[in-house]
Amino acid sequence: MYSNFMEHGIEYAKQAVKEDDTGNYSKAFQLYMNALEYFQAQLKYEKNQQIEKTIRERCLGYLRRAEEIRAVLDNGGSVPASNGDASVAAQPKTSPKPKDGGGKDKEDPEKAKLKAGLDSVIIREKPNVKWSDVAGLENAKLALQEAVILPVKFPQFFTGKRKPWKAFLLYGPPGTGKSYLAKAVATEADSTFFSVSSSDLVSKWMGESEKLVSNLFQMARDSAPSIIFVDEIDSLCGQRGEGNESEASRRIKTELLVQMQGVGSDDHKVLVLAATNTPYALDQAIRRRFDKRIYIPLPDLKARQHMFKVHLGDTPHNLTESDFEKLARKTEGFSGSDISVCVKDVLFEPVRKIQDAEYFMKSSDGMWVPCEPKQRGAVKTTLQELDAQDLASKVWIE
């Protein structure tokens, strides 16, 4: 069966070379990475040292070309053309010139591939969610400011035994704003933000998942100050010893425990932030690693009132402060997500009225607006029959 890995790797390499030649660099990059994945799998079973050496050389070449393509595409430039023979799939396209030092510090191609896979979880652009956008949750915001903002801005406060928190667990009912709060942290903190889920850390190859976890924490240390946010951590770190637990799952938990212990015992300025709806489903040892646990409750009256305003945004409406208060009272027990869906549905209501309208009239600015049949100037027509440019642009919420 393992011989299929080699065949698949060669096939992907051929396709990558072809796409590279035609200038389809985005697709070529993905095909190079697919080829590398199969070649790495082949290496785990290959007994012939000469073949193993050849595969490693090819992997290094393909990896260099893939990194060259990705680096340029990320910067919005053009990828330099390669000089390789497109008919020989065994040879990589081109490789960048060696840096000063004659290649003494060449990175292990397998480690570089894992880092390239994790590179997508780094949020380089801030999500633009401010503290003021998060309704309520004052205790959680204060605690996160202590852990994230203050140590970066005022390091002189944290001396001796006074050290910032190293691991936060946000837990509570679904839809209460745990992930949204993490986005606010990413916006407000001048730190590298890693947002990962279980799919980013779980691999089908034996032994690769724990390497991904290790590389993630190493990348975070190298980019310190940084924040690692793990959403729905219960899907990754359930109770150990359960009947449906696999060997791979157990190894991931062990590696995560080791890495979190390392983060907590030294001053690498790495914060682990995790969110879950079911904290009781977490492994006990993992739960203990979080030195600060914050309950994110359902929003109170004032928070719900603020949420309605936030979700309406700058949409034209004539709602008063009293109306917002009434809405907040009627939505007791709603989560932030529930209110978001509710507002979104209401925002479409005026559009539905216009869509169903059978009579329109011209307003003072000469634009068509829906009206009652008996109103002066009413014309029987439908939305589809009117010119879109002649329709009123503002749709009010009443």
LINBELGI-V717202 format. One record per residue. N is the residue number from 1. RES is the residue in three letters. SS is DSSP state (h for helix, s for strand, l for the rest). NEAR is the number of other ideal C-beta (glycine too) atoms within 10 Angstrom. D_LAST is the distance of its C-alpha to the last C-alpha in Angstrom with 2 decimals. Layout:
n = [N | N]
res = [RES | RES]
ss = [SS | SS]
near = [NEAR | NEAR]
d_last = [D_LAST | D_LAST]
This chain:
n = [1 | 2 | 3 | 4 | 5 | 6 | 7 | 8 | 9 | 10 | 11 | 12 | 13 | 14 | 15 | 16 | 17 | 18 | 19 | 20 | 21 | 22 | 23 | 24 | 25 | 26 | 27 | 28 | 29 | 30 | 31 | 32 | 33 | 34 | 35 | 36 | 37 | 38 | 39 | 40 | 41 | 42 | 43 | 44 | 45 | 46 | 47 | 48 | 49 | 50 | 51 | 52 | 53 | 54 | 55 | 56 | 57 | 58 | 59 | 60 | 61 | 62 | 63 | 64 | 65 | 66 | 67 | 68 | 69 | 70 | 71 | 72 | 73 | 74 | 75 | 76 | 77 | 78 | 79 | 80 | 81 | 82 | 83 | 84 | 85 | 86 | 87 | 88 | 89 | 90 | 91 | 92 | 93 | 94 | 95 | 96 | 97 | 98 | 99 | 100 | 101 | 102 | 103 | 104 | 105 | 106 | 107 | 108 | 109 | 110 | 111 | 112 | 113 | 114 | 115 | 116 | 117 | 118 | 119 | 120 | 121 | 122 | 123 | 124 | 125 | 126 | 127 | 128 | 129 | 130 | 131 | 132 | 133 | 134 | 135 | 136 | 137 | 138 | 139 | 140 | 141 | 142 | 143 | 144 | 145 | 146 | 147 | 148 | 149 | 150 | 151 | 152 | 153 | 154 | 155 | 156 | 157 | 158 | 159 | 160 | 161 | 162 | 163 | 164 | 165 | 166 | 167 | 168 | 169 | 170 | 171 | 172 | 173 | 174 | 175 | 176 | 177 | 178 | 179 | 180 | 181 | 182 | 183 | 184 | 185 | 186 | 187 | 188 | 189 | 190 | 191 | 192 | 193 | 194 | 195 | 196 | 197 | 198 | 199 | 200 | 201 | 202 | 203 | 204 | 205 | 206 | 207 | 208 | 209 | 210 | 211 | 212 | 213 | 214 | 215 | 216 | 217 | 218 | 219 | 220 | 221 | 222 | 223 | 224 | 225 | 226 | 227 | 228 | 229 | 230 | 231 | 232 | 233 | 234 | 235 | 236 | 237 | 238 | 239 | 240 | 241 | 242 | 243 | 244 | 245 | 246 | 247 | 248 | 249 | 250 | 251 | 252 | 253 | 254 | 255 | 256 | 257 | 258 | 259 | 260 | 261 | 262 | 263 | 264 | 265 | 266 | 267 | 268 | 269 | 270 | 271 | 272 | 273 | 274 | 275 | 276 | 277 | 278 | 279 | 280 | 281 | 282 | 283 | 284 | 285 | 286 | 287 | 288 | 289 | 290 | 291 | 292 | 293 | 294 | 295 | 296 | 297 | 298 | 299 | 300 | 301 | 302 | 303 | 304 | 305 | 306 | 307 | 308 | 309 | 310 | 311 | 312 | 313 | 314 | 315 | 316 | 317 | 318 | 319 | 320 | 321 | 322 | 323 | 324 | 325 | 326 | 327 | 328 | 329 | 330 | 331 | 332 | 333 | 334 | 335 | 336 | 337 | 338 | 339 | 340 | 341 | 342 | 343 | 344 | 345 | 346 | 347 | 348 | 349 | 350 | 351 | 352 | 353 | 354 | 355 | 356 | 357 | 358 | 359 | 360 | 361 | 362 | 363 | 364 | 365 | 366 | 367 | 368 | 369 | 370 | 371 | 372 | 373 | 374 | 375 | 376 | 377 | 378 | 379 | 380 | 381 | 382 | 383 | 384 | 385 | 386 | 387 | 388 | 389 | 390 | 391 | 392 | 393 | 394 | 395 | 396 | 397 | 398]
res = [MET | TYR | SER | ASN | PHE | MET | GLU | HIS | GLY | ILE | GLU | TYR | ALA | LYS | GLN | ALA | VAL | LYS | GLU | ASP | ASP | THR | GLY | ASN | TYR | SER | LYS | ALA | PHE | GLN | LEU | TYR | MET | ASN | ALA | LEU | GLU | TYR | PHE | GLN | ALA | GLN | LEU | LYS | TYR | GLU | LYS | ASN | GLN | GLN | ILE | GLU | LYS | THR | ILE | ARG | GLU | ARG | CYS | LEU | GLY | TYR | LEU | ARG | ARG | ALA | GLU | GLU | ILE | ARG | ALA | VAL | LEU | ASP | ASN | GLY | GLY | SER | VAL | PRO | ALA | SER | ASN | GLY | ASP | ALA | SER | VAL | ALA | ALA | GLN | PRO | LYS | THR | SER | PRO | LYS | PRO | LYS | ASP | GLY | GLY | GLY | LYS | ASP | LYS | GLU | ASP | PRO | GLU | LYS | ALA | LYS | LEU | LYS | ALA | GLY | LEU | ASP | SER | VAL | ILE | ILE | ARG | GLU | LYS | PRO | ASN | VAL | LYS | TRP | SER | ASP | VAL | ALA | GLY | LEU | GLU | ASN | ALA | LYS | LEU | ALA | LEU | GLN | GLU | ALA | VAL | ILE | LEU | PRO | VAL | LYS | PHE | PRO | GLN | PHE | PHE | THR | GLY | LYS | ARG | LYS | PRO | TRP | LYS | ALA | PHE | LEU | LEU | TYR | GLY | PRO | PRO | GLY | THR | GLY | LYS | SER | TYR | LEU | ALA | LYS | ALA | VAL | ALA | THR | GLU | ALA | ASP | SER | THR | PHE | PHE | SER | VAL | SER | SER | SER | ASP | LEU | VAL | SER | LYS | TRP | MET | GLY | GLU | SER | GLU | LYS | LEU | VAL | SER | ASN | LEU | PHE | GLN | MET | ALA | ARG | ASP | SER | ALA | PRO | SER | ILE | ILE | PHE | VAL | ASP | GLU | ILE | ASP | SER | LEU | CYS | GLY | GLN | ARG | GLY | GLU | GLY | ASN | GLU | SER | GLU | ALA | SER | ARG | ARG | ILE | LYS | THR | GLU | LEU | LEU | VAL | GLN | MET | GLN | GLY | VAL | GLY | SER | ASP | ASP | HIS | LYS | VAL | LEU | VAL | LEU | ALA | ALA | THR | ASN | THR | PRO | TYR | ALA | LEU | ASP | GLN | ALA | ILE | ARG | ARG | ARG | PHE | ASP | LYS | ARG | ILE | TYR | ILE | PRO | LEU | PRO | ASP | LEU | LYS | ALA | ARG | GLN | HIS | MET | PHE | LYS | VAL | HIS | LEU | GLY | ASP | THR | PRO | HIS | ASN | LEU | THR | GLU | SER | ASP | PHE | GLU | LYS | LEU | ALA | ARG | LYS | THR | GLU | GLY | PHE | SER | GLY | SER | ASP | ILE | SER | VAL | CYS | VAL | LYS | ASP | VAL | LEU | PHE | GLU | PRO | VAL | ARG | LYS | ILE | GLN | ASP | ALA | GLU | TYR | PHE | MET | LYS | SER | SER | ASP | GLY | MET | TRP | VAL | PRO | CYS | GLU | PRO | LYS | GLN | ARG | GLY | ALA | VAL | LYS | THR | THR | LEU | GLN | GLU | LEU | ASP | ALA | GLN | ASP | LEU | ALA | SER | LYS | VAL | TRP | ILE | GLU]
ss = [l | l | h | h | h | h | h | h | h | h | h | h | h | h | h | h | h | h | h | h | h | h | l | l | h | h | h | h | h | h | h | h | h | h | h | h | h | h | h | h | h | h | h | h | h | l | l | l | h | h | h | h | h | h | h | h | h | h | h | h | h | h | h | h | h | h | h | h | h | h | h | h | h | h | l | l | l | l | l | l | l | l | l | l | l | l | l | l | l | l | l | l | l | l | l | l | l | l | l | l | l | l | l | l | l | l | l | l | h | h | h | h | h | h | h | h | h | h | h | h | h | s | s | l | l | l | l | l | l | l | h | h | h | l | l | l | l | h | h | h | h | h | h | h | h | h | h | h | h | h | h | h | h | l | h | h | h | l | l | l | l | l | l | l | l | l | s | s | s | s | s | l | l | l | l | l | l | h | h | h | h | h | h | h | h | h | h | h | l | l | l | s | s | s | s | s | l | h | h | h | h | l | l | l | l | l | l | h | h | h | h | h | h | h | h | h | h | h | h | h | h | h | l | l | l | s | s | s | s | s | l | l | h | h | h | l | l | s | l | l | l | l | l | l | l | l | h | h | h | h | h | h | h | h | h | h | h | h | h | h | h | h | h | h | h | l | l | l | l | s | s | s | s | s | s | s | l | l | h | h | h | s | l | h | h | h | h | h | h | l | l | s | s | s | s | l | l | l | l | l | h | h | h | h | h | h | h | h | h | h | h | h | l | l | l | l | s | l | l | l | h | h | h | h | h | h | h | h | h | h | l | l | l | l | l | h | h | h | h | h | h | h | h | h | h | h | h | l | h | h | h | h | h | h | h | h | l | l | s | s | s | s | l | l | l | l | l | s | s | s | l | l | l | l | l | l | l | l | s | s | l | l | h | h | h | l | l | h | h | h | s | l | l | l | l | l | s | l]
near = [5 | 11 | 10 | 11 | 20 | 18 | 11 | 17 | 24 | 17 | 15 | 22 | 25 | 17 | 18 | 28 | 27 | 16 | 18 | 26 | 16 | 11 | 10 | 13 | 18 | 12 | 14 | 23 | 22 | 16 | 23 | 28 | 18 | 17 | 27 | 25 | 20 | 19 | 25 | 20 | 20 | 22 | 17 | 12 | 12 | 20 | 6 | 9 | 8 | 8 | 13 | 14 | 11 | 13 | 19 | 17 | 14 | 21 | 23 | 19 | 20 | 27 | 23 | 20 | 24 | 26 | 20 | 19 | 22 | 18 | 12 | 14 | 14 | 10 | 8 | 6 | 9 | 10 | 20 | 12 | 11 | 17 | 7 | 18 | 12 | 14 | 10 | 10 | 20 | 13 | 16 | 25 | 25 | 17 | 16 | 11 | 5 | 11 | 10 | 6 | 8 | 8 | 8 | 8 | 7 | 13 | 12 | 10 | 20 | 17 | 13 | 19 | 23 | 21 | 17 | 16 | 16 | 20 | 13 | 10 | 17 | 15 | 16 | 8 | 7 | 14 | 15 | 10 | 17 | 12 | 17 | 10 | 15 | 23 | 22 | 22 | 26 | 11 | 12 | 22 | 18 | 12 | 17 | 27 | 15 | 15 | 21 | 23 | 17 | 13 | 20 | 13 | 12 | 9 | 12 | 6 | 11 | 14 | 8 | 5 | 5 | 7 | 11 | 19 | 18 | 22 | 22 | 25 | 23 | 28 | 22 | 20 | 15 | 12 | 20 | 26 | 27 | 26 | 15 | 20 | 24 | 24 | 21 | 22 | 25 | 23 | 16 | 17 | 22 | 10 | 21 | 19 | 25 | 24 | 20 | 21 | 15 | 17 | 9 | 18 | 22 | 16 | 18 | 9 | 12 | 12 | 10 | 22 | 20 | 20 | 16 | 19 | 26 | 17 | 19 | 23 | 22 | 16 | 20 | 26 | 16 | 11 | 16 | 15 | 18 | 20 | 26 | 23 | 26 | 25 | 18 | 16 | 29 | 21 | 15 | 26 | 23 | 18 | 15 | 15 | 8 | 11 | 4 | 6 | 14 | 8 | 8 | 17 | 18 | 14 | 15 | 21 | 22 | 14 | 19 | 25 | 18 | 14 | 22 | 23 | 13 | 15 | 21 | 17 | 9 | 10 | 12 | 17 | 19 | 25 | 27 | 25 | 28 | 29 | 24 | 23 | 15 | 13 | 18 | 10 | 15 | 23 | 22 | 9 | 16 | 22 | 18 | 12 | 21 | 23 | 13 | 17 | 14 | 19 | 13 | 23 | 14 | 18 | 26 | 13 | 13 | 12 | 20 | 26 | 22 | 19 | 29 | 21 | 15 | 15 | 18 | 16 | 9 | 5 | 14 | 11 | 17 | 8 | 15 | 9 | 9 | 8 | 14 | 17 | 15 | 13 | 20 | 21 | 11 | 9 | 18 | 11 | 9 | 19 | 21 | 25 | 16 | 18 | 24 | 18 | 14 | 16 | 19 | 10 | 9 | 17 | 16 | 11 | 11 | 18 | 11 | 9 | 12 | 16 | 12 | 10 | 16 | 13 | 16 | 25 | 14 | 14 | 12 | 5 | 7 | 8 | 14 | 19 | 15 | 19 | 18 | 9 | 8 | 7 | 11 | 6 | 10 | 15 | 13 | 9 | 13 | 12 | 16 | 7 | 9 | 14 | 7 | 8 | 7 | 11 | 15 | 16 | 8 | 9 | 17 | 11 | 14 | 10]
d_last = [65.83 | 65.60 | 67.23 | 63.99 | 62.34 | 64.73 | 64.19 | 60.40 | 60.66 | 62.92 | 60.69 | 57.59 | 59.73 | 60.85 | 57.29 | 56.28 | 59.23 | 58.32 | 54.67 | 55.93 | 58.32 | 55.68 | 53.38 | 50.68 | 50.69 | 47.55 | 48.93 | 52.40 | 51.26 | 49.80 | 52.99 | 55.18 | 53.37 | 53.81 | 57.50 | 57.89 | 56.41 | 59.00 | 61.83 | 61.02 | 61.19 | 64.54 | 65.91 | 65.49 | 67.96 | 70.22 | 73.81 | 75.45 | 75.39 | 75.87 | 72.95 | 70.82 | 71.75 | 70.86 | 67.45 | 66.68 | 67.70 | 65.48 | 62.53 | 63.01 | 63.09 | 60.01 | 58.12 | 59.10 | 57.94 | 54.60 | 54.08 | 55.08 | 52.51 | 49.72 | 50.50 | 50.31 | 47.22 | 45.36 | 46.31 | 45.20 | 48.77 | 51.17 | 53.42 | 57.13 | 59.08 | 61.60 | 65.29 | 65.77 | 67.20 | 64.35 | 66.82 | 67.74 | 64.85 | 66.87 | 66.66 | 63.49 | 62.23 | 62.72 | 62.57 | 61.79 | 64.75 | 65.88 | 64.89 | 67.57 | 69.53 | 70.65 | 68.09 | 69.25 | 65.73 | 64.54 | 61.75 | 62.32 | 60.64 | 59.30 | 57.70 | 56.29 | 54.77 | 53.07 | 51.72 | 50.44 | 48.55 | 47.02 | 46.16 | 42.89 | 41.57 | 41.76 | 38.42 | 39.52 | 36.13 | 34.09 | 30.80 | 28.98 | 27.48 | 28.06 | 28.71 | 25.58 | 23.49 | 25.03 | 23.25 | 25.91 | 29.29 | 31.07 | 34.47 | 34.27 | 33.30 | 36.13 | 38.63 | 37.78 | 38.08 | 41.50 | 42.52 | 41.26 | 40.50 | 43.21 | 46.20 | 45.47 | 44.86 | 47.34 | 50.07 | 52.45 | 50.59 | 51.54 | 55.30 | 57.83 | 56.36 | 52.82 | 51.36 | 47.73 | 46.34 | 47.21 | 45.14 | 41.70 | 40.37 | 36.66 | 36.18 | 33.61 | 31.25 | 29.79 | 26.49 | 26.89 | 27.25 | 31.02 | 31.07 | 28.24 | 30.40 | 33.32 | 31.46 | 30.83 | 34.58 | 35.42 | 33.39 | 34.74 | 38.32 | 40.83 | 42.27 | 42.81 | 40.29 | 41.50 | 38.88 | 40.81 | 40.40 | 43.14 | 43.37 | 44.35 | 47.23 | 48.57 | 51.12 | 53.10 | 56.29 | 58.36 | 58.36 | 55.70 | 52.78 | 54.49 | 55.42 | 51.77 | 50.96 | 53.90 | 52.98 | 49.37 | 50.59 | 53.26 | 50.76 | 48.61 | 51.74 | 52.69 | 49.25 | 49.01 | 46.97 | 44.83 | 42.44 | 42.74 | 39.59 | 40.26 | 37.20 | 37.85 | 41.36 | 42.18 | 42.58 | 45.32 | 46.97 | 47.24 | 50.13 | 53.52 | 56.05 | 53.66 | 55.16 | 52.79 | 53.22 | 54.89 | 57.41 | 55.07 | 52.32 | 54.87 | 56.10 | 52.60 | 52.06 | 55.47 | 54.86 | 51.47 | 53.19 | 55.91 | 53.58 | 51.31 | 54.45 | 55.58 | 52.33 | 52.54 | 56.16 | 56.19 | 54.30 | 52.76 | 49.32 | 47.68 | 44.82 | 44.04 | 40.45 | 39.67 | 36.84 | 37.16 | 35.46 | 38.91 | 41.23 | 43.74 | 44.34 | 45.58 | 49.30 | 50.62 | 52.37 | 49.29 | 47.22 | 49.90 | 49.73 | 46.29 | 47.33 | 43.77 | 41.40 | 37.86 | 35.69 | 32.03 | 30.25 | 26.86 | 24.33 | 24.29 | 21.48 | 21.27 | 21.59 | 18.72 | 16.50 | 17.80 | 17.38 | 13.61 | 13.73 | 16.51 | 15.08 | 11.86 | 14.46 | 13.99 | 11.10 | 9.11 | 5.93 | 5.78 | 6.46 | 9.98 | 13.13 | 13.23 | 10.06 | 11.80 | 14.96 | 13.88 | 12.82 | 16.20 | 18.09 | 16.95 | 18.03 | 21.58 | 24.02 | 21.66 | 23.19 | 21.70 | 22.04 | 20.22 | 17.15 | 17.43 | 17.57 | 14.66 | 12.33 | 14.08 | 13.49 | 9.70 | 9.99 | 11.94 | 9.78 | 8.70 | 12.38 | 13.59 | 12.13 | 13.92 | 16.87 | 17.26 | 16.81 | 20.20 | 19.71 | 18.83 | 19.54 | 20.39 | 18.38 | 20.40 | 21.01 | 22.39 | 19.83 | 18.79 | 15.27 | 14.63 | 15.25 | 16.86 | 20.63 | 21.78 | 20.03 | 22.61 | 23.36 | 21.80 | 23.75 | 24.17 | 23.88 | 22.31 | 20.66 | 24.07 | 25.91 | 24.02 | 25.16 | 22.84 | 23.73 | 22.50 | 18.90 | 16.16 | 16.01 | 12.53 | 9.72 | 6.26 | 3.78 | 0.00]
